[in-house]
């Protein structure tokens, strides 16, 4: 053997031994050995130490570049000794496409998506007990305090509200296969988060409550998945409950698939019965809701591997391309762009262009870092091939970032690189106008007050929030925001106030569009509203929704719960704005749920009377007192406590009559040496009706504003001066 051949053989041994191998924790009940992930090569210094120990002096350090790998492969081919076969994709740091599964978890709100993902992370060994990691969290499961509950709901607002707002991606390893899981929101107002991530996955897991069955959001997310040709699998969650009715739910599901036009392959979906809270899944419905001893999530893992197709149809020999679906940030490497590699192979230091949906170049840069996922943590990767979900750092863009195509500029032929197709997003249905805060109490709590600061922050939000549209407002300092619903916009405003912004928000209104068939006509958004309520309260709910131009579709008794009914009505979006926040809770006495989903645009149904009474308006400035508020309680319902700062034009309550009423809540008791008849009267005040930000948005009238500061939410008139307000009404 020649000296060069010996050196090549030794080079290969050094390169092979320089890759560390880390064993990934697996389920204790798995029979197959765990998979090894190649990590980053040892540093140059460590490689040199190993080389000197072998008695060889190298002229230059070994690298993992394509040029050196090609030279080593050519030398090994001429060697007379037996060859050791290597997986090229493995050496490049990419996963074989057949070892990748990309799946999205979709469901109606509160059907158990996030809890199910928690169990998959735990039983795969990805999520370690809280006591081992040494971290602390507010979401601790009572039955097992060592683990964090609802780990995917990492946002502060998600923890407080108990709902998923943003789509998030995680990754686990099972029997040598990398499973990328995307957790999606279940509320209709955040449907844009679902629509934008479906192009990253090859299959969906539809989670359905075994008691409630398919609901409004179930129909929405399933229709989007079927339209993209994704293969679904169904998990009937909460099968351990005594009220579970799997036979009826499966029948309703099949009817839903047929109604949505599922193909024969999509309609042939497998079904699992599970309890995400207890951590088990089964192919058969357990008797009495009790699973067999030793049950776990293994059937769901196996079903994902066998039913969800691998991204093998993606071409890794073509130039690199990827559609970004989410923007992240890192304190060390800056902005990260998340997406699934659509074609080609990406390596560190590659030059990439950013192309918008029109084919215009909006940015470029060299790849500094490639991150994969391991649970919720990012892991460094040397390369990524088509089908892998990764985050890329190093690309600089002037604006935007979501639904932008990242491509390698070379290898596309004469036409050059083209943008990848994006998922169409349903249009926004609700609009509000945002102003800078100009009230007498403005600037006392916030730090970001000017219209320019508010404008910059909202435009930055619109770059990542695909369901949000920003338009010029009626004044030079205002903006019009259009979103999916009051909750969608309310979460944005809540985020802004926590960042120190002060702003005034106008009343939400439905987005009307011209009717192409009727000259001068208008079309308005209509929602399909599903109400679950006690039978004795159903009449009041139907009456209120009918007054708001609602049309009944169905009225039937609920099979799962005796004494409950399910009502389906088509209601204009503007009719639901003020009803869902407060009136519905009073009408059903806290025993009922209401869900809605966008149905479509229909002809304008005319003016409607919401039945709201007039407002109690402060006519004085100062601090409220219990002495003044006690006799004013007979005028209506108060919104504020004593010892609160008020100003003229501020709405402090709801009048018992239909007209507005001006009152003075700041009168103080006169301290004199004359004994008054009521000197010893005890001040008794009823609890005020304190409204949240979303409730205030839904409650206010057309001539009112919601003043939002980091500490306070106030309701006020748009025009504070009483005389000017009266003149404007006369005009």
Buried (B, 14 or more C-beta within 10 A) or exposed (E): EEEEBBBBBBBBEBBEEBBEEEEBEBBEEBEEEBBBBBBBBBEEEEBBEBBEEEEEEBEEEBEBEEEBBEEBBEBBEEBEEEEEEBEEBBBBBBBBBEBBBBBBBBBBBBBBBBBBBBBBBBBBBBBBEBEEEEEEBEBEBEEEEEBBBBBBBBBEBBBEBEBBBBBBBBBBBBBBBBBBBBBBBBBBBBBBBBBBBBBBBBBBBBBBBBBBBBBBBBBBBBBBBBEBEBBBBBBBBBBBBEEBBBEBBBEBBBEBBEEBEBEEEBBEBBBBBBBBBBBBBBEEBBEEBEBEEEBBBBBBBBBBBEBBEBBBEBEBEBBBBBBBBBBBEEEEBBBBBBBBBBBBBBBBEBEBBBBBBEEEBBBBBEBBBBBBBBBBEBBEBBBBBBBBBBBBBBBEBEEBBBBBBBBBBEEBEEEEBEBBEBBEBBBBBBBBBBBBBBBBBBEBBBEBBEBEBBBEBBEEBBBBBBBBBBEEBEEEBBBBBBBBBBBBBBBBBBBBBEEBBBBBBBBBBBBBEEBEEEEEEEBBBBBBBBBBBBEEBBEBBBEBBBBBBBEEEEEEEBBBBEEBBBBBBBBBBBBBBBBBBBBBBEBBEEEBBBBBBBBEBBEBBEEEEBEBBBBBBBBBBBEBBBBBBBEBBEBBBBBBEBEBBBBBBBBBBBBEEEEBBEBBBBBEEEEEEEEEEEEEEEEEEEEBBEBEBBBBBBBBBEBBBBBBBBEBBBBBBBBBEBEEBEEEEEE
